[in-house]
Amino acid sequence: MRYQMVDRVTEFVADSHVTAVKNVTRESDVMEHHFHGFPLWPGCMTLESMAQAGGYLVIRSEVVVRGRWTLAALASVSRATFKRPVFPGDQLRIEAALGEVTPNSAEITAVASVEGEVVAKAKFILVHRVLDPETNAEAIAYLTKLFDSFERKGGLLA
């Protein structure tokens, strides 16, 4: 994953919801081009932050509740609205809630805010599939390291 859009998970309730944060910094190479002389966090990156938080919710819930690893990917977005720009120095607070879940998909409703002010909302569908531990060991190891970085072992979920 080139862009990690979640810096930390601050709350997680399996099969329910997750709260995560993304610190928006000028150092991101996205800021160099969006826009020169007036750095602005692209709305698509805010949406990706919400999708990654939702993906964490789906994948981690499968591990915690059902004892199996899955892989989740963004399939569709609906009702995305952007209320105001996000700038370097802002901290996005992302709240994602799980809606209807089928064996192959999960509905997520997410809200991103900065200092209590809503900056974006969206509903989206993630497709997911169960990973075979033997043939997908590399992917599971990657997800384990990624989630450890989100969770700061010894903190939230230890």
Secondary structure, 3 states (H helix, E strand, C coil): CCCCCCCEEEEEECCCEEEEEEECCCCCCCCCCCCCCCCCECHHHHHHHHHHHHHHHHHHHHHHHHCCCEEEEEEEEEEEEECCCECCCCEEEEEEEEEEECCCEEEEEEEEEECCEEEEEEEEEEEEEECCCCCCHHHHHHHHHHHHHHHCCCCCCC
